[in-house]
Amino acid sequence: MAMATPNILVVEDDRETRTLIAKYLRTNSCNVTTANDGREMSRLMTDHRVDLLILDVMLPSEDGLSLCRKVRAESQTPIIMLTARGEDVDRILGLEMGADDYLAKPFNPRELVARIHAVLRRQGARVTPGAPTEEPAQVAFGPYALDLSTRQLTRAGEPIALTTGEFSLLKALALHPRQPMSRDKLMELARGRELESTDRSIDVQVSRLRKLLAEDPQNPRYIQTVWGFGYVFVPDGAVTR
């Protein structure tokens, strides 16, 4: 089934860059709205449905990292951050603030479109009604439950907001309990091989998930480190190291 035309909001203060991004996305079947700062972004997100937000890090008045944190506190709208080339700290901070992906400038517009489609696929993936599936409807561990159909994590019935990237990674771990997973394998399951990723981005996402699961960073209970290899999901919290 073809993906519905997404509504994309581009927040970029450089007029030429903003115009070029909008023009290219429109030629690739996207509805595009643009903003040059956080104030305009907030107004547009209040007045219009936004399926994905493209957010530049360097913005006037309030930077993109701060805006990313505010958006994530209020919604699960997918966010792709645009960062200056070589600024790895911005990429890491973007993931820690809740961004789903990042892209360094200057970039190939086709790569941006590919990343948009990948993020939207991860967010909108659903099991076709009536189709056979070996996946459980829900994965329960401790006081938590991860519903794979609604993409919702709850603790004792109370919802916990997840980004699309966090959900994809937690799902990949939860569907392979007690099976040590390398970072490469987790990247393949959670993100797909069509996009470049890094070990560091997986580590950042794991760190965020551990915080959401209220895990002691020194002694994580459910997502445990396999030193020199990757991570393992232990649903009963038993120590495997």
C-alpha positions in Angstrom: 0.0 0.0 0.0 1.4 3.4 -0.9 2.3 5.8 1.8 -0.1 8.7 2.2 1.2 12.1 1.3 3.0 13.3 4.5 2.7 16.8 6.0 6.3 18.0 6.6 7.2 21.1 8.6 10.7 22.5 7.8 12.2 24.8 10.4 15.3 26.5 8.9 16.3 30.1 9.3 18.4 30.2 6.1 16.0 31.3 3.4 17.8 29.7 0.5 18.2 26.4 2.3 14.6 26.4 3.5 13.3 27.1 -0.1 15.5 24.4 -1.7 14.4 21.8 0.9 10.7 22.7 0.5 10.9 22.6 -3.3 12.6 19.2 -3.4 10.2 17.7 -1.0 7.2 19.0 -2.9 8.6 17.4 -6.1 8.7 14.1 -4.1 5.1 14.0 -3.1 5.3 15.8 0.3 3.1 18.6 1.6 5.5 21.1 3.0 5.1 24.1 5.4 8.1 26.2 6.4 9.1 28.2 9.4 12.2 30.3 10.2 12.2 30.1 14.0 10.6 28.4 17.0 7.8 30.8 17.4 6.5 30.3 13.9 7.0 26.5 14.3 4.9 26.5 17.4 2.1 28.4 15.7 2.1 26.1 12.7 2.1 22.9 14.8 -0.9 24.3 16.7 -2.9 25.1 13.5 -1.9 22.2 11.3 -1.3 18.5 11.4 2.4 17.8 11.2 3.5 14.2 10.3 7.2 14.9 10.5 9.4 17.9 11.7 12.7 18.8 10.0 14.5 20.9 12.6 17.8 22.8 12.1 20.0 23.0 15.1 21.2 26.5 14.5 18.2 28.8 14.8 17.7 32.4 16.1 16.3 33.1 19.5 15.9 29.4 20.5 18.1 26.7 19.1 16.8 23.5 17.6 18.0 21.2 20.5 15.8 23.2 22.9 12.9 23.1 20.5 13.3 19.4 20.0 13.1 18.8 23.7 9.9 20.9 24.0 8.2 19.2 21.1 9.1 15.7 22.5 7.7 16.6 25.9 4.3 17.3 24.2 4.0 14.9 21.3 5.5 11.9 19.5 5.8 13.8 16.2 8.9 12.3 14.4 11.8 14.7 14.3 14.8 14.8 11.9 17.6 17.2 13.0 19.8 19.0 10.6 23.3 19.6 12.0 26.6 21.2 10.9 29.0 18.7 9.3 31.5 17.4 11.9 29.4 18.5 14.9 29.0 15.1 16.4 28.0 16.6 19.8 24.9 18.1 18.1 23.9 14.8 16.7 24.3 13.0 20.0 22.5 15.8 21.9 19.7 15.7 19.3 19.2 12.0 19.9 19.2 12.5 23.7 16.6 15.3 23.3 14.4 12.8 21.5 15.1 13.2 17.8 14.4 10.2 15.6 17.2 10.8 13.1 19.8 13.4 12.1 21.5 14.6 8.9 24.7 16.6 8.5 24.9 19.6 6.2 25.6 19.8 3.4 23.5 16.8 2.4 22.1 15.2 -0.7 18.3 16.0 -0.9 17.6 12.4 -2.0 19.1 11.2 1.3 16.8 13.5 3.2 13.8 12.0 1.4 15.1 8.5 2.1 15.4 9.3 5.8 11.9 10.9 5.9 10.4 7.8 4.4 12.3 5.5 6.7 11.2 7.4 9.8 7.6 7.5 8.7 7.7 3.7 7.9 8.9 3.0 11.4 6.3 5.2 12.9 3.4 4.0 10.8 4.2 0.3 10.5 1.2 -1.8 11.3 0.3 -5.4 10.9 -2.1 -5.9 8.1 -5.5 -7.1 9.5 -5.9 -10.8 8.9 -2.3 -11.2 7.9 -0.4 -14.0 9.7 2.2 -12.9 12.2 4.5 -14.5 14.7 4.9 -11.4 16.7 3.0 -11.2 20.0 0.5 -8.4 20.5 2.3 -7.3 23.6 5.5 -7.9 25.5 5.3 -7.7 29.3 8.3 -7.3 31.6 8.2 -6.2 35.2 5.6 -3.5 35.6 6.0 -2.6 31.9 4.0 -3.6 28.8 5.0 -2.8 25.3 2.0 -2.9 22.9 3.3 -3.7 19.4 0.1 -2.7 17.6 -0.4 0.7 19.3 3.4 1.3 19.7 2.8 2.3 23.3 4.8 1.5 26.4 3.0 1.6 29.8 4.1 1.2 33.4 1.4 -0.2 35.6 -1.1 1.1 33.0 0.4 4.6 32.8 1.7 5.5 29.3 5.3 6.4 28.7 6.0 8.4 25.6 8.5 6.9 23.1 10.0 8.3 19.9 9.8 6.1 16.8 13.4 5.3 17.2 13.1 4.3 20.8 10.1 2.1 20.1 11.9 0.4 17.2 14.9 -0.3 19.3 12.9 -1.5 22.3 10.8 -3.7 20.0 14.0 -5.2 18.5 15.3 -6.0 21.9 12.0 -7.3 23.4 11.4 -9.7 20.5 14.8 -11.3 21.1 14.8 -11.9 24.9 18.0 -13.2 26.4 19.7 -13.2 23.0 22.8 -11.0 23.0 22.5 -8.5 20.1 25.4 -6.7 18.4 25.1 -3.0 17.7 25.1 -3.8 14.0 22.2 -6.3 14.4 20.2 -3.8 16.5 20.8 -1.1 13.8 19.6 -3.5 11.1 16.5 -4.5 13.1 15.6 -1.0 14.4 16.6 1.2 11.5 17.2 -0.9 8.4 20.3 -1.2 6.3 19.3 1.5 3.8 20.5 4.3 6.1 23.9 4.9 7.7 24.0 4.8 11.5 26.6 4.6 14.2 27.4 2.6 17.3 27.2 5.8 19.2 23.6 6.5 18.1 22.5 3.0 19.4 24.3 3.7 22.7 22.5 7.0 23.1 19.1 5.4 22.3 19.8 2.6 24.8 20.7 5.3 27.4 17.4 7.0 26.8 15.5 3.8 27.1 17.2 2.9 30.4 16.1 6.3 31.8 12.5 5.7 30.6 12.6 2.3 32.3 14.0 4.0 35.5 17.1 1.8 35.4 20.2 2.3 37.5 22.8 3.3 34.8 25.4 1.4 36.8 23.3 -1.7 37.1 20.7 -1.8 34.4 18.0 -4.4 34.9 16.3 -5.0 31.6 18.7 -3.8 28.9 22.1 -5.1 30.0 25.4 -4.5 28.3 27.3 -7.3 26.7 30.8 -5.8 27.0 32.7 -5.6 23.7 29.6 -6.8 21.7 26.3 -5.0 22.3 23.2 -5.5 24.5 20.8 -8.2 25.7 17.2 -7.8 26.9 16.4 -9.7 30.1 12.6 -9.5 30.8 12.8 -10.9 34.3 15.7 -8.6 35.3 18.0 -11.4 36.2 21.7 -10.6 36.0 23.3 -12.3 33.0 26.8 -10.8 33.2 
